[in-house]
Amino acid sequence: MAEIQKPRIGKIRHFAELHYFLIVTEEGSFGKAAHSLQMQVSTISRAIGKLEDRLGVTLLERTSAGIRITEAGRIASRHIRRLLQETNALKGLLRQHCEGETGDIHLGFHFSPINNLLTGLLLEWRSNYPGVTVTPYEPGDCTLHGALIDYQIDAALIPDFMLHRYETACPVYSETLMAVLPNTHRLAGHSALRWNDLRDEILLLWAWGKNGIGEDFFAARLPGANLRIFESSSMTVFAFVRAGFGITIAARGYSSLALPSLTFIPITEDNAFIEINLVWRPESEDPLLGKFVAFIRDRARARRSIAPSHAASGSPDLFP
């Protein structure tokens, strides 16, 4: 009995040979395949011969009447067709990824992304690049800085008082700050407040004060403030404000949530806002991330160039 040679799949290097084989089986002859490919019959015949040598099987039987595909050839054609389709799909995906057309951006948030300008930017990004998703990340017990260094996220939106930790950043928008009081609070009827009006209040904070992040920020605005730091979400802090445990300071965007029994009052001070910046790893060479950073930077810059100053307009969305 003749020894059956095992297929040597690992040695296939030339996808052109696979393509030629499929064309020959589809056309039914070497001559028609050569005409379709605009090649010499001998070139195609040699290529398929090499493919058969590499696989260790006969794919096509040459007869005086033409060619006949063998059982091994029929099995091979199904797998080769699938392989070439998946290879072409992979090439397309890689091309789109390299051009920043598909993929996923993991974006960290220090504050909930309810700002009008930020929402508009994300909506425009989604419209322009529907193949690229943006996955939100909120750190929990991990800091955004640690998540960025550990490659858990690609970029993050962080307040200006945390910028000293990062090498690369660009400004995106600003958040106007408001005092949040229970409806029964003695100041709830005011149309506006100043920092001095809040000096004797118990100030409840969430991520603001964790690891001292917000303490310096408020120390400069409310010297001697009675701060209570909660290891909780903003919604939990709002619930405790509603229950009368103190007040809090929040971005203006939260006022749009219409939280029951709470009053949001503007703070009319020049320093009653926070600048939000986009940060990323300086060594990153991901073309998708580069496109996202450039998009956010350029769109935010364009909006700032046509906006009035923060001090003059009181806008919660744009940088001064």
N, C-alpha and C positions, 0 to 999 in steps of 0.2 A: 504494500500500500504506500502510495506516495505520501511523504510527510507534508502536513498542512502547516503552512507558514502563518504565524500569528501576526495580526495587523500591527503595524508600527505607527500608531496614531501620533505619538509624540514627535515624530520626525516631519509632520506636515508643516511646511513653512510658507507655502505659496498659495495664497487665496485665489490667485488667477487660475490655477489648475482646477480648483473646485468650480469656479465660474464657467470655465470652458466645458467641463464635464456636464453641467446642467444644460448649457446651450445645445450641446450635441444630442442629449437625450430629448430635449424639447423639439429640435429641428428634425431629428430622425436620421441624420447622416453627417459625416464630417464635412462634405462639400457645402451643404446648406449652412452648417454652423460657421464655416470659414467665410462664407459670403455675408452672413449676419454680423460677424465680428470684424469683417474686412481684414482677414488674416490669411496666411497660407495654410492649406490643409495639413502639410507636413508639420508645421509648428504646433498646431492643435493636437495632432496625433501624438507627437513626442511628449507634449505636456501631460496628456492623459496617461500615456505609458509610464511616465515618472510617478504620477499619482498612484497608479496601480502598484508600482514597485514599492512605494512608501507604505501603502496599506497592506500589501502582501496578498491581494486578491485580484481576480479579474472582474472588472466592472462592465466592460463591453466586449462582446465577441464579434470579431471582424469576419464577415463572410462575403462571398462573391455577390450576394444579393444586398449587402449593406451591413448594418450593425444590428445586434440584438443585445438588449440590456439583460444582464444576468440577475439572479436573485440577490446576490451581494450588491449589485449595482442599484437595484430598486431600493434596498435598505439604505444604501449610502446616499442616494438622491434625496430621500426624505430628510435625513439628518443634515446633509449639506445645505439644502434649501433653508432649513431652519437656522442653521449656523450663519449663513450669509445674511439672512434677514435680521438676525439679532446683532450681527456685526455692524451692519449699516445703521441700525437703530442706535447702537452704542456710539458710533461715530457722530451721528446727529446730536445725541444728548451731550457728548463731550464738546462738540462745537458750540452748542447753545450755552453750555456752562462756561466755557472759556470766553464767550462773548457776553456773559452776564444775563442770559435770557431764561435760564431755568435754575432751580436750586432752592435753598432755604436759608434765610437769615435769622439767626437766633439773637434777638434784641432784648437786652436787659432794661428794666425800668426801676428807677428809684421812687417815682410817683406814678400813680395810675394814669394811663395815657388817655385822659379825657379832655385835654386841652383842644380847643377848636382848631388852632393852626396845625398841631401835630396830627389830629384826626384827618385834616384835609390833606396833609402831606402823604400819609399812609394810603388814603383813598386814591390819590393821584398816582402813587407808586404802583398800587394794585392794578389800576387801569392801564398804565403804560407797560407793566411787566407782569402779565397774568400768570406766567409760568414760574414766578418766584414768590414763594410764600414768606411771610414774616411771622416767626413764632415768638410770642412774648415770654419773658423769663423774669420772675420776681424772686429775689435771692433767698428769702426765708432766713435760715440760720447762717447762710453763706453770704459774704459780701459780694457786690457786683465786681469789685476789683479782683477778688479771688476767682470768681467765675470766668472773668475775662482772661486772666493769666493761665488758668487751667483749661482753656479752650472749650468751656461749657457754653459760652456765648461768643458771638462775633463782634458785637458792639453794644454800647449801653448809652442811655440818656441819663445824665447825672447833674445835680445842682452845682453851681459854681464853687461853693465852699468845699467841694471834694476834689477839685481839679488838680490839687497839688500831687495827687497820686498817679497822674497820667501824663504821658509824654505827648500824645496826639489828641487834639480836640478841636471842634468847631462849634460856634454858638448856633443854636437852632431857634429857640423861642424863650420867652420869659413868662413866669407865672406871677400874677398879682396876688398878694396875700390878703386874706380876709379873716376877721375874728369870727369864730363860731360860738354862739351862745345859746343856752336854752331860751325858749320864748318867754319864760318867766323871769329872766335875769334883769337886774336893774338897768342895764345898758341896752336892753333889747330894742328899745324904741328909738335909738339914735340912728340917724341916716349915715353917719360916718364916725370913725374913732381915730384916735391917735395912740401911739405906743404908751404915752403917759397915762391914758385912761385905763390901761390894763395892768398897771404896775403892782396892784395888790391882789391880783387874781391867781388862782391855782391853774397853772398851764399844763394841760395834758398833751403828751407827745407820743407818736408811734416811732416810725423809722427815723424821724428827725433826731431823736436823742440817743439812739442806740450807739454804744461805744463812743459817746460824746460827740457824735457827728453834728447835732444841732445845738448843743449847749453854747458853744462860742457864738454861733449865729444869733441866738436870742439874748445872750449876755450883753451883746453890743446894743441891743434894742430895748431890752427890758432888764436893766441891772437889778440884781437881787431877786429876780423872779422865782417863784416857788414852782419848780419844775417837777413833774411826775412822769417818768418814762415807762410806757407800757410795752411789753413784748407782745404786741398784737397788731392787728390790721387797723387801717384807718376807720373802717366801719365800726369796730369795737370801741375805738376812742369816741366816735360820734355818739354811740349809745350811752357811754358814760357821761358825756357832756349833757345829753338829754336828761339823764338821771340826776343831774345836779352836782356831779363830783368835781367840776371845774369847767374851764373853757379850753378851746384849742385854736390853733392857727392853721388854716388850710388854703390851698390854691383856689382861685376863683372858680375853676372848672367844677369843683364839687358842689357849688351852689346850684348848678343846673340839675342836680339829682332830686331836688325838691324833697329833702329829707324831713320827715314830720317832726314838729315841735322844736325845730332848730332855726335860728336866725343867723344869716350870713351878713356881716357888716363890713364894708370897705375900710381899710386903714389908710388914711390920707397922709402918708409920709413918703418922702423920696426914696427911702430904702425898704419899702414894703413890697418888694418883689424878689424873685429868685431867677437867675439866668440858668437855663437848661442847655447843656452841651452834649453833643454826640462824641463819644470817645471810642477808640479801637486800638488794637495792638499795632504798634508802628512797624513791626517786621512782617505783617501780613501781606502776602502777595496774591491773595484770592481775588481774581478779576470780578467776581460777583459782589464781594464786599466793597471793592473799589468803586464799582458802579453805584452801589447803594449810598456810600459815603458822599460821592460826588453829587448824586441826585439831591440828597437832603441838604447838603451844604449850599448848592447853587440855588435851589428853590427857596430856602430860608433867606439867603442873601438877597435874592430878588425881591422878596416880600419886605425885607427890612429897608431896602433902598427907596421904596415908595411910601413907607409908613411914616407918620409923624412921630415925634419923640415920645418916649414913655411918659416923661414928666408932664408933657403937654396934653397927651391924649388919655392917659390912664389906661391904655390898652393892656389887657391881660395876655395878649398873644404874641406881641412883637417886641424885639429888643429895642432899647433906646439907641 
